[in-house]
Amino acid sequence: MKNRVEELRKTRGLRQAAFAGAIRVSRQTVSSIETGRYSPSLELAFAISDFFGLPIEEIFVYERSGAQ
């Protein structure tokens, strides 16, 4: 899953640790989300959405694999 978390965080001038504290996760979790190694739970995705004041679909992009 692609996301805009790093872009949005940097636009607000936040370091990973400060953002992590604001959404109550570890800095490592933020790093893993930003690099696409970890997909957040729905609850965490909503917390990130609330933090940035954007709908989830403007932050996270689900790409389907295979033919439809």
Buried (B, 14 or more C-beta within 10 A) or exposed (E): EEBBBBEBBEEEEBEBEEBBBBBEBEBEBBBBBBEEEBBBEEEBBEBBBEBBEEEBEEBBEEEEEEEE
